Amino acid sequence: MTGVGASRCKISRDMSNEPDSRPDALKTRASVFAALGDETRLAVLAKLCNGVPQSISRLTAGTNLSRQAVTKHLRVLANAGVVRNMRSGRESLFELEPQPIEEVRDYLDQVSRQWDDALARLKSRVEG
């Protein structure tokens, strides 16, 4: 029986040998997934996808959110490395940092390939 909080999932030998299975890489990806797991933060990211740095005022425009709420969400995104903050005079501007999202996408592609391989092996055993 698996203890509370312990994983029942066994990591395949191939996955455990991958360089991106290090605990620090897993922690980084988990923080990106957590940051992207909120619909408000996804809406903020969608506004930043045009590549133009935007102020909190501009990111708040057209929403029912306060500047403080947007600031809180931006802080979560920045802590995950998905958003970068820069100063322009007295104003803070935020822009999308695509690298962490690309790394998570690559990880999901890797997991998807592993599942495809596992399902193909299962299919060959069942049919063979």
N, CA, C and O atoms as a GROMACS GRO file, in nm:
protein
  512
    1MET      N    1   0.085  -0.118   0.000
    1MET     CA    2   0.000   0.000   0.000
    1MET      C    3   0.089   0.124   0.000
    1MET      O    4   0.192   0.127   0.068
    2THR      N    5   0.050   0.223  -0.075
    2THR     CA    6   0.127   0.346  -0.087
    2THR      C    7   0.087   0.441   0.024
    2THR      O    8  -0.032   0.458   0.051
    3GLY      N    9   0.186   0.504   0.088
    3GLY     CA   10   0.159   0.598   0.195
    3GLY      C   11   0.098   0.727   0.143
    3GLY      O   12   0.102   0.755   0.023
    4VAL      N   13   0.043   0.805   0.233
    4VAL     CA   14  -0.018   0.932   0.196
    4VAL      C   15   0.087   1.022   0.132
    4VAL      O   16   0.196   1.039   0.185
    5GLY      N   17   0.052   1.078   0.017
    5GLY     CA   18   0.142   1.169  -0.051
    5GLY      C   19   0.247   1.100  -0.137
    5GLY      O   20   0.315   1.165  -0.216
    6ALA      N   21   0.260   0.968  -0.123
    6ALA     CA   22   0.358   0.895  -0.203
    6ALA      C   23   0.298   0.866  -0.340
    6ALA      O   24   0.177   0.847  -0.352
    7SER      N   25   0.380   0.863  -0.439
    7SER     CA   26   0.334   0.837  -0.574
    7SER      C   27   0.319   0.689  -0.600
    7SER      O   28   0.404   0.609  -0.560
    8ARG      N   29   0.210   0.652  -0.666
    8ARG     CA   30   0.191   0.514  -0.707
    8ARG      C   31   0.250   0.489  -0.844
    8ARG      O   32   0.259   0.375  -0.890
    9CYS      N   33   0.290   0.596  -0.910
    9CYS     CA   34   0.342   0.588  -1.046
    9CYS      C   35   0.491   0.557  -1.044
    9CYS      O   36   0.568   0.623  -0.974
   10LYS      N   37   0.529   0.458  -1.120
   10LYS     CA   38   0.671   0.425  -1.134
   10LYS      C   39   0.725   0.499  -1.256
   10LYS      O   40   0.662   0.497  -1.362
   11ILE      N   41   0.838   0.562  -1.242
   11ILE     CA   42   0.902   0.630  -1.354
   11ILE      C   43   0.980   0.526  -1.432
   11ILE      O   44   1.058   0.450  -1.375
   12SER      N   45   0.959   0.524  -1.563
   12SER     CA   46   1.030   0.427  -1.645
   12SER      C   47   1.179   0.456  -1.642
   12SER      O   48   1.221   0.568  -1.614
   13ARG      N   49   1.257   0.354  -1.671
   13ARG     CA   50   1.402   0.372  -1.671
   13ARG      C   51   1.443   0.478  -1.772
   13ARG      O   52   1.533   0.558  -1.745
   14ASP      N   53   1.377   0.480  -1.889
   14ASP     CA   54   1.411   0.579  -1.990
   14ASP      C   55   1.387   0.721  -1.939
   14ASP      O   56   1.470   0.810  -1.961
   15MET      N   57   1.274   0.743  -1.871
   15MET     CA   58   1.241   0.877  -1.824
   15MET      C   59   1.335   0.920  -1.712
   15MET      O   60   1.375   1.036  -1.706
   16SER      N   61   1.371   0.827  -1.623
   16SER     CA   62   1.456   0.866  -1.511
   16SER      C   63   1.597   0.902  -1.557
   16SER      O   64   1.669   0.972  -1.486
   17ASN      N   65   1.637   0.854  -1.674
   17ASN     CA   66   1.769   0.887  -1.727
   17ASN      C   67   1.771   1.017  -1.807
   17ASN      O   68   1.878   1.065  -1.845
   18GLU      N   69   1.654   1.072  -1.834
   18GLU     CA   70   1.647   1.197  -1.908
   18GLU      C   71   1.702   1.310  -1.822
   18GLU      O   72   1.675   1.314  -1.702
   19PRO      N   73   1.777   1.403  -1.881
   19PRO     CA   74   1.833   1.513  -1.803
   19PRO      C   75   1.726   1.604  -1.743
   19PRO      O   76   1.750   1.668  -1.641
   20ASP      N   77   1.607   1.610  -1.806
   20ASP     CA   78   1.505   1.699  -1.752
   20ASP      C   79   1.420   1.635  -1.644
   20ASP      O   80   1.318   1.691  -1.605
   21SER      N   81   1.460   1.519  -1.593
   21SER     CA   82   1.389   1.455  -1.483
   21SER      C   83   1.453   1.488  -1.348
   21SER      O   84   1.415   1.433  -1.245
   22ARG      N   85   1.549   1.578  -1.350
   22ARG     CA   86   1.610   1.621  -1.225
   22ARG      C   87   1.507   1.690  -1.138
   22ARG      O   88   1.415   1.754  -1.189
   23PRO      N   89   1.520   1.679  -1.005
   23PRO     CA   90   1.423   1.742  -0.916
   23PRO      C   91   1.406   1.892  -0.940
   23PRO      O   92   1.294   1.942  -0.930
   24ASP      N   93   1.513   1.964  -0.970
   24ASP     CA   94   1.499   2.108  -0.992
   24ASP      C   95   1.420   2.137  -1.120
   24ASP      O   96   1.342   2.232  -1.125
   25ALA      N   97   1.440   2.055  -1.223
   25ALA     CA   98   1.364   2.073  -1.347
   25ALA      C   99   1.217   2.040  -1.324
   25ALA      O  100   1.129   2.110  -1.375
   26LEU      N  101   1.190   1.934  -1.248
   26LEU     CA  102   1.052   1.898  -1.217
   26LEU      C  103   0.984   2.008  -1.137
   26LEU      O  104   0.868   2.040  -1.162
   27LYS      N  105   1.056   2.066  -1.042
   27LYS     CA  106   1.000   2.173  -0.960
   27LYS      C  107   0.969   2.296  -1.046
   27LYS      O  108   0.866   2.361  -1.027
   28THR      N  109   1.058   2.327  -1.139
   28THR     CA  110   1.036   2.442  -1.228
   28THR      C  111   0.912   2.420  -1.314
   28THR      O  112   0.828   2.509  -1.327
   29ARG      N  113   0.902   2.300  -1.372
   29ARG     CA  114   0.783   2.270  -1.454
   29ARG      C  115   0.656   2.274  -1.371
   29ARG      O  116   0.554   2.325  -1.417
   30ALA      N  117   0.661   2.222  -1.249
   30ALA     CA  118   0.543   2.223  -1.163
   30ALA      C  119   0.498   2.367  -1.134
   30ALA      O  120   0.378   2.394  -1.129
   31SER      N  121   0.593   2.458  -1.115
   31SER     CA  122   0.555   2.597  -1.088
   31SER      C  123   0.493   2.661  -1.212
   31SER      O  124   0.403   2.744  -1.199
   32VAL      N  125   0.540   2.624  -1.330
   32VAL     CA  126   0.480   2.677  -1.454
   32VAL      C  127   0.338   2.622  -1.468
   32VAL      O  128   0.245   2.698  -1.498
   33PHE      N  129   0.320   2.491  -1.446
   33PHE     CA  130   0.185   2.433  -1.455
   33PHE      C  131   0.092   2.499  -1.354
   33PHE      O  132  -0.022   2.530  -1.387
   34ALA      N  133   0.139   2.521  -1.232
   34ALA     CA  134   0.056   2.585  -1.129
   34ALA      C  135   0.019   2.727  -1.170
   34ALA      O  136  -0.095   2.769  -1.152
   35ALA      N  137   0.115   2.800  -1.225
   35ALA     CA  138   0.088   2.938  -1.268
   35ALA      C  139  -0.013   2.941  -1.382
   35ALA      O  140  -0.096   3.031  -1.390
   36LEU      N  141  -0.006   2.843  -1.471
   36LEU     CA  142  -0.097   2.839  -1.586
   36LEU      C  143  -0.232   2.778  -1.550
   36LEU      O  144  -0.323   2.777  -1.633
   37GLY      N  145  -0.246   2.728  -1.429
   37GLY     CA  146  -0.368   2.660  -1.388
   37GLY      C  147  -0.478   2.752  -1.338
   37GLY      O  148  -0.569   2.707  -1.268
   38ASP      N  149  -0.471   2.877  -1.371
   38ASP     CA  150  -0.572   2.974  -1.327
   38ASP      C  151  -0.622   3.050  -1.449
   38ASP      O  152  -0.542   3.101  -1.528
   39GLU      N  153  -0.753   3.059  -1.464
   39GLU     CA  154  -0.808   3.122  -1.585
   39GLU      C  155  -0.775   3.271  -1.594
   39GLU      O  156  -0.759   3.324  -1.704
   40THR      N  157  -0.765   3.339  -1.481
   40THR     CA  158  -0.728   3.481  -1.484
   40THR      C  159  -0.585   3.498  -1.534
   40THR      O  160  -0.558   3.586  -1.615
   41ARG      N  161  -0.494   3.412  -1.486
   41ARG     CA  162  -0.355   3.423  -1.532
   41ARG      C  163  -0.345   3.387  -1.680
   41ARG      O  164  -0.265   3.447  -1.753
   42LEU      N  165  -0.424   3.292  -1.725
   42LEU     CA  166  -0.424   3.260  -1.868
   42LEU      C  167  -0.473   3.378  -1.951
   42LEU      O  168  -0.422   3.404  -2.059
   43ALA      N  169  -0.573   3.450  -1.899
   43ALA     CA  170  -0.622   3.568  -1.970
   43ALA      C  171  -0.516   3.678  -1.974
   43ALA      O  172  -0.501   3.747  -2.075
   44VAL      N  173  -0.442   3.694  -1.864
   44VAL     CA  174  -0.333   3.793  -1.862
   44VAL      C  175  -0.226   3.753  -1.964
   44VAL      O  176  -0.177   3.838  -2.038
   45LEU      N  177  -0.190   3.625  -1.967
   45LEU     CA  178  -0.090   3.579  -2.064
   45LEU      C  179  -0.137   3.601  -2.207
   45LEU      O  180  -0.057   3.636  -2.294
   46ALA      N  181  -0.265   3.580  -2.232
   46ALA     CA  182  -0.318   3.601  -2.367
   46ALA      C  183  -0.299   3.745  -2.410
   46ALA      O  184  -0.270   3.771  -2.527
   47LYS      N  185  -0.314   3.839  -2.316
   47LYS     CA  186  -0.292   3.981  -2.349
   47LYS      C  187  -0.145   4.011  -2.376
   47LYS      O  188  -0.113   4.107  -2.446
   48LEU      N  189  -0.056   3.930  -2.320
   48LEU     CA  190   0.087   3.953  -2.338
   48LEU      C  191   0.144   3.880  -2.460
   48LEU      O  192   0.260   3.900  -2.496
   49CYS      N  193   0.063   3.798  -2.524
   49CYS     CA  194   0.112   3.717  -2.636
   49CYS      C  195   0.144   3.797  -2.762
   49CYS      O  196   0.204   3.743  -2.855
   50ASN      N  197   0.105   3.922  -2.768
   50ASN     CA  198   0.133   4.001  -2.888
   50ASN      C  199   0.277   4.049  -2.892
   50ASN      O  200   0.320   4.110  -2.991
   51GLY      N  201   0.353   4.023  -2.785
   51GLY     CA  202   0.494   4.059  -2.783
   51GLY      C  203   0.524   4.201  -2.739
   51GLY      O  204   0.640   4.242  -2.733
   52VAL      N  205   0.419   4.277  -2.707
   52VAL     CA  206   0.438   4.416  -2.665
   52VAL      C  207   0.428   4.422  -2.512
   52VAL      O  208   0.327   4.380  -2.455
   53PRO      N  209   0.532   4.473  -2.445
   53PRO     CA  210   0.524   4.488  -2.299
   53PRO      C  211   0.405   4.578  -2.262
   53PRO      O  212   0.379   4.678  -2.328
   54GLN      N  213   0.334   4.540  -2.155
   54GLN     CA  214   0.215   4.613  -2.117
   54GLN      C  215   0.217   4.648  -1.969
   54GLN      O  216   0.274   4.576  -1.887
   55SER      N  217   0.154   4.759  -1.938
   55SER     CA  218   0.145   4.806  -1.800
   55SER      C  219   0.031   4.734  -1.729
   55SER      O  220  -0.054   4.670  -1.791
   56ILE      N  221   0.031   4.746  -1.597
   56ILE     CA  222  -0.076   4.687  -1.518
   56ILE      C  223  -0.210   4.752  -1.555
   56ILE      O  224  -0.312   4.684  -1.562
   57SER      N  225  -0.208   4.882  -1.579
   57SER     CA  226  -0.331   4.952  -1.619
   57SER      C  227  -0.388   4.893  -1.748
   57SER      O  228  -0.508   4.869  -1.759
   58ARG      N  229  -0.302   4.870  -1.842
   58ARG     CA  230  -0.347   4.816  -1.970
   58ARG      C  231  -0.395   4.671  -1.956
   58ARG      O  232  -0.492   4.631  -2.019
   59LEU      N  233  -0.326   4.594  -1.871
   59LEU     CA  234  -0.367   4.456  -1.848
   59LEU      C  235  -0.499   4.448  -1.771
   59LEU      O  236  -0.572   4.350  -1.783
   60THR      N  237  -0.529   4.550  -1.692
   60THR     CA  238  -0.652   4.554  -1.613
   60THR      C  239  -0.770   4.602  -1.697
   60THR      O  240  -0.885   4.567  -1.668
   61ALA      N  241  -0.743   4.682  -1.798
   61ALA     CA  242  -0.851   4.739  -1.881
   61ALA      C  243  -0.938   4.629  -1.940
   61ALA      O  244  -0.888   4.529  -1.992
   62GLY      N  245  -1.070   4.651  -1.932
   62GLY     CA  246  -1.164   4.556  -1.991
   62GLY      C  247  -1.192   4.434  -1.904
   62GLY      O  248  -1.259   4.341  -1.949
   63THR      N  249  -1.143   4.434  -1.782
   63THR     CA  250  -1.169   4.323  -1.690
   63THR      C  251  -1.242   4.376  -1.567
   63THR      O  252  -1.254   4.498  -1.548
   64ASN      N  253  -1.290   4.288  -1.486
   64ASN     CA  254  -1.353   4.325  -1.359
   64ASN      C  255  -1.253   4.317  -1.245
   64ASN      O  256  -1.292   4.316  -1.128
   65LEU      N  257  -1.125   4.310  -1.277
   65LEU     CA  258  -1.020   4.293  -1.177
   65LEU      C  259  -0.962   4.427  -1.135
   65LEU      O  260  -0.954   4.521  -1.214
   66SER      N  261  -0.921   4.433  -1.011
   66SER     CA  262  -0.851   4.551  -0.962
   66SER      C  263  -0.704   4.544  -1.004
   66SER      O  264  -0.654   4.438  -1.041
   67ARG      N  265  -0.636   4.656  -0.996
   67ARG     CA  266  -0.492   4.657  -1.025
   67ARG      C  267  -0.418   4.566  -0.928
   67ARG      O  268  -0.322   4.499  -0.966
   68GLN      N  269  -0.463   4.562  -0.803
   68GLN     CA  270  -0.399   4.476  -0.703
   68GLN      C  271  -0.415   4.329  -0.738
   68GLN      O  272  -0.322   4.250  -0.720
   69ALA      N  273  -0.532   4.291  -0.789
   69ALA     CA  274  -0.555   4.152  -0.827
   69ALA      C  275  -0.465   4.114  -0.946
   69ALA      O  276  -0.404   4.007  -0.946
   70VAL      N  277  -0.456   4.201  -1.045
   70VAL     CA  278  -0.370   4.174  -1.160
   70VAL      C  279  -0.225   4.167  -1.115
   70VAL      O  280  -0.150   4.082  -1.162
   71THR      N  281  -0.185   4.256  -1.026
   71THR     CA  282  -0.048   4.255  -0.973
   71THR      C  283  -0.018   4.122  -0.905
   71THR      O  284   0.090   4.066  -0.923
   72LYS      N  285  -0.112   4.071  -0.828
   72LYS     CA  286  -0.095   3.943  -0.760
   72LYS      C  287  -0.075   3.830  -0.862
   72LYS      O  288   0.014   3.746  -0.846
   73HIS      N  289  -0.157   3.829  -0.965
   73HIS     CA  290  -0.144   3.725  -1.068
   73HIS      C  291  -0.013   3.740  -1.146
   73HIS      O  292   0.050   3.640  -1.180
   74LEU      N  293   0.027   3.862  -1.173
   74LEU     CA  294   0.154   3.884  -1.242
   74LEU      C  295   0.272   3.837  -1.158
   74LEU      O  296   0.370   3.786  -1.211
   75ARG      N  297   0.262   3.853  -1.027
   75ARG     CA  298   0.368   3.808  -0.937
   75ARG      C  299   0.381   3.655  -0.944
   75ARG      O  300   0.493   3.602  -0.945
   76VAL      N  301   0.268   3.584  -0.948
   76VAL     CA  302   0.272   3.438  -0.959
   76VAL      C  303   0.336   3.398  -1.092
   76VAL      O  304   0.420   3.308  -1.096
   77LEU      N  305   0.296   3.464  -1.199
   77LEU     CA  306   0.352   3.435  -1.331
   77LEU      C  307   0.502   3.466  -1.335
   77LEU      O  308   0.579   3.392  -1.395
   78ALA      N  309   0.542   3.576  -1.273
   78ALA     CA  310   0.683   3.613  -1.270
   78ALA      C  311   0.764   3.512  -1.188
   78ALA      O  312   0.875   3.476  -1.226
   79ASN      N  313   0.710   3.468  -1.075
   79ASN     CA  314   0.780   3.369  -0.993
   79ASN      C  315   0.798   3.237  -1.067
   79ASN      O  316   0.894   3.164  -1.041
   80ALA      N  317   0.708   3.206  -1.158
   80ALA     CA  318   0.720   3.085  -1.240
   80ALA      C  319   0.811   3.109  -1.360
   80ALA      O  320   0.843   3.015  -1.433
   81GLY      N  321   0.853   3.234  -1.382
   81GLY     CA  322   0.943   3.266  -1.492
   81GLY      C  323   0.872   3.287  -1.624
   81GLY      O  324   0.938   3.297  -1.728
   82VAL      N  325   0.741   3.295  -1.623
   82VAL     CA  326   0.663   3.305  -1.746
   82VAL      C  327   0.645   3.450  -1.791
   82VAL      O  328   0.618   3.477  -1.908
   83VAL      N  329   0.662   3.542  -1.697
   83VAL     CA  330   0.647   3.685  -1.725
   83VAL      C  331   0.770   3.757  -1.670
   83VAL      O  332   0.823   3.721  -1.565
   84ARG      N  333   0.812   3.858  -1.741
   84ARG     CA  334   0.927   3.940  -1.699
   84ARG      C  335   0.879   4.082  -1.675
   84ARG      O  336   0.796   4.135  -1.749
   85ASN      N  337   0.932   4.143  -1.570
   85ASN     CA  338   0.897   4.279  -1.531
   85ASN      C  339   1.012   4.372  -1.569
   85ASN      O  340   1.128   4.339  -1.546
   86MET      N  341   0.978   4.487  -1.626
   86MET     CA  342   1.081   4.587  -1.656
   86MET      C  343   1.025   4.724  -1.622
   86MET      O  344   0.904   4.745  -1.621
   87ARG      N  345   1.112   4.817  -1.595
   87ARG     CA  346   1.072   4.953  -1.562
   87ARG      C  347   1.087   5.042  -1.686
   87ARG      O  348   1.183   5.031  -1.762
   88SER      N  349   0.989   5.130  -1.702
   88SER     CA  350   0.995   5.232  -1.805
   88SER      C  351   0.951   5.362  -1.737
   88SER      O  352   0.831   5.392  -1.729
   89GLY      N  353   1.048   5.436  -1.690
   89GLY     CA  354   1.017   5.556  -1.612
   89GLY      C  355   0.957   5.513  -1.478
   89GLY      O  356   1.017   5.435  -1.404
   90ARG      N  357   0.839   5.564  -1.449
   90ARG     CA  358   0.771   5.530  -1.323
   90ARG      C  359   0.682   5.407  -1.338
   90ARG      O  360   0.624   5.359  -1.240
   91GLU      N  361   0.670   5.357  -1.458
   91GLU     CA  362   0.576   5.250  -1.487
   91GLU      C  363   0.645   5.114  -1.494
   91GLU      O  364   0.756   5.102  -1.546
   92SER      N  365   0.578   5.013  -1.440
   92SER     CA  366   0.624   4.875  -1.456
   92SER      C  367   0.556   4.816  -1.578
   92SER      O  368   0.434   4.824  -1.593
   93LEU      N  369   0.636   4.758  -1.665
   93LEU     CA  370   0.584   4.691  -1.783
   93LEU      C  371   0.612   4.542  -1.770
   93LEU      O  372   0.713   4.501  -1.713
   94PHE      N  373   0.521   4.463  -1.824
   94PHE     CA  374   0.534   4.318  -1.817
   94PHE      C  375   0.532   4.262  -1.958
   94PHE      O  376   0.458   4.309  -2.045
   95GLU      N  377   0.615   4.159  -1.979
   95GLU     CA  378   0.616   4.092  -2.108
   95GLU      C  379   0.627   3.942  -2.088
   95GLU      O  380   0.676   3.895  -1.986
   96LEU      N  381   0.580   3.870  -2.186
   96LEU     CA  382   0.582   3.725  -2.184
   96LEU      C  383   0.725   3.675  -2.198
   96LEU      O  384   0.802   3.726  -2.279
   97GLU      N  385   0.759   3.576  -2.118
   97GLU     CA  386   0.888   3.506  -2.130
   97GLU      C  387   0.854   3.365  -2.178
   97GLU      O  388   0.815   3.280  -2.098
   98PRO      N  389   0.867   3.338  -2.308
   98PRO     CA  390   0.817   3.212  -2.364
   98PRO      C  391   0.898   3.086  -2.329
   98PRO      O  392   0.846   2.976  -2.340
   99GLN      N  393   1.023   3.100  -2.289
   99GLN     CA  394   1.110   2.984  -2.268
   99GLN      C  395   1.051   2.881  -2.171
   99GLN      O  396   1.049   2.762  -2.205
  100PRO      N  397   1.002   2.920  -2.053
  100PRO     CA  398   0.946   2.818  -1.962
  100PRO      C  399   0.826   2.745  -2.022
  100PRO      O  400   0.807   2.626  -1.999
  101ILE      N  401   0.744   2.817  -2.098
  101ILE     CA  402   0.628   2.754  -2.161
  101ILE      C  403   0.673   2.656  -2.269
  101ILE      O  404   0.615   2.549  -2.284
  102GLU      N  405   0.776   2.693  -2.344
  102GLU     CA  406   0.830   2.603  -2.446
  102GLU      C  407   0.888   2.477  -2.381
  102GLU      O  408   0.872   2.367  -2.434
  103GLU      N  409   0.956   2.493  -2.267
  103GLU     CA  410   1.012   2.378  -2.198
  103GLU      C  411   0.903   2.284  -2.148
  103GLU      O  412   0.918   2.162  -2.154
  104VAL      N  413   0.793   2.341  -2.098
  104VAL     CA  414   0.681   2.260  -2.052
  104VAL      C  415   0.616   2.188  -2.171
  104VAL      O  416   0.579   2.072  -2.161
  105ARG      N  417   0.603   2.258  -2.282
  105ARG     CA  418   0.547   2.196  -2.402
  105ARG      C  419   0.634   2.079  -2.448
  105ARG      O  420   0.583   1.974  -2.484
  106ASP      N  421   0.766   2.098  -2.446
  106ASP     CA  422   0.858   1.991  -2.483
  106ASP      C  423   0.844   1.872  -2.389
  106ASP      O  424   0.847   1.757  -2.433
  107TYR      N  425   0.828   1.899  -2.260
  107TYR     CA  426   0.809   1.794  -2.161
  107TYR      C  427   0.680   1.716  -2.189
  107TYR      O  428   0.679   1.594  -2.185
  108LEU      N  429   0.572   1.789  -2.219
  108LEU     CA  430   0.445   1.723  -2.250
  108LEU      C  431   0.457   1.640  -2.377
  108LEU      O  432   0.397   1.532  -2.386
  109ASP      N  433   0.532   1.687  -2.474
  109ASP     CA  434   0.556   1.609  -2.596
  109ASP      C  435   0.630   1.479  -2.562
  109ASP      O  436   0.598   1.373  -2.616
  110GLN      N  437   0.728   1.489  -2.473
  110GLN     CA  438   0.804   1.370  -2.431
  110GLN      C  439   0.712   1.270  -2.360
  110GLN      O  440   0.718   1.151  -2.389
  111VAL      N  441   0.630   1.318  -2.269
  111VAL     CA  442   0.537   1.230  -2.198
  111VAL      C  443   0.438   1.168  -2.295
  111VAL      O  444   0.404   1.050  -2.284
  112SER      N  445   0.392   1.247  -2.390
  112SER     CA  446   0.298   1.196  -2.490
  112SER      C  447   0.361   1.084  -2.574
  112SER      O  448   0.296   0.983  -2.602
  113ARG      N  449   0.487   1.103  -2.613
  113ARG     CA  450   0.556   0.998  -2.689
  113ARG      C  451   0.569   0.870  -2.605
  113ARG      O  452   0.552   0.760  -2.657
  114GLN      N  453   0.600   0.886  -2.476
  114GLN     CA  454   0.611   0.769  -2.389
  114GLN      C  455   0.478   0.696  -2.378
  114GLN      O  456   0.475   0.572  -2.380
  115TRP      N  457   0.369   0.769  -2.366
  115TRP     CA  458   0.238   0.706  -2.361
  115TRP      C  459   0.205   0.638  -2.493
  115TRP      O  460   0.153   0.526  -2.494
  116ASP      N  461   0.236   0.703  -2.605
  116ASP     CA  462   0.213   0.641  -2.735
  116ASP      C  463   0.290   0.510  -2.747
  116ASP      O  464   0.236   0.411  -2.795
  117ASP      N  465   0.416   0.510  -2.704
  117ASP     CA  466   0.497   0.388  -2.707
  117ASP      C  467   0.438   0.280  -2.617
  117ASP      O  468   0.430   0.163  -2.657
  118ALA      N  469   0.396   0.318  -2.496
  118ALA     CA  470   0.338   0.221  -2.403
  118ALA      C  471   0.208   0.163  -2.458
  118ALA      O  472   0.185   0.043  -2.447
  119LEU      N  473   0.125   0.248  -2.517
  119LEU     CA  474   0.000   0.199  -2.575
  119LEU      C  475   0.025   0.108  -2.695
  119LEU      O  476  -0.047   0.010  -2.715
  120ALA      N  477   0.126   0.140  -2.774
  120ALA     CA  478   0.161   0.055  -2.889
  120ALA      C  479   0.209  -0.082  -2.841
  120ALA      O  480   0.174  -0.184  -2.899
  121ARG      N  481   0.290  -0.084  -2.734
  121ARG     CA  482   0.336  -0.213  -2.678
  121ARG      C  483   0.218  -0.293  -2.624
  121ARG      O  484   0.212  -0.414  -2.643
  122LEU      N  485   0.126  -0.226  -2.556
  122LEU     CA  486   0.008  -0.293  -2.502
  122LEU      C  487  -0.077  -0.349  -2.616
  122LEU      O  488  -0.125  -0.462  -2.609
  123LYS      N  489  -0.096  -0.270  -2.719
  123LYS     CA  490  -0.175  -0.315  -2.834
  123LYS      C  491  -0.114  -0.438  -2.898
  123LYS      O  492  -0.186  -0.533  -2.932
  124SER      N  493   0.021  -0.438  -2.914
  124SER     CA  494   0.086  -0.554  -2.976
  124SER      C  495   0.074  -0.679  -2.889
  124SER      O  496   0.063  -0.790  -2.941
  125ARG      N  497   0.075  -0.662  -2.758
  125ARG     CA  498   0.059  -0.776  -2.667
  125ARG      C  499  -0.083  -0.830  -2.671
  125ARG      O  500  -0.105  -0.951  -2.671
  126VAL      N  501  -0.179  -0.740  -2.674
  126VAL     CA  502  -0.320  -0.782  -2.674
  126VAL      C  503  -0.355  -0.848  -2.808
  126VAL      O  504  -0.423  -0.950  -2.811
  127GLU      N  505  -0.308  -0.790  -2.915
  127GLU     CA  506  -0.340  -0.841  -3.050
  127GLU      C  507  -0.249  -0.955  -3.091
  127GLU      O  508  -0.285  -1.035  -3.177
  128GLY      N  509  -0.131  -0.962  -3.031
  128GLY     CA  510  -0.033  -1.061  -3.076
  128GLY      C  511  -0.039  -1.184  -3.002
  128GLY      O  512   0.037  -1.276  -3.029
   0.00000   0.00000   0.00000
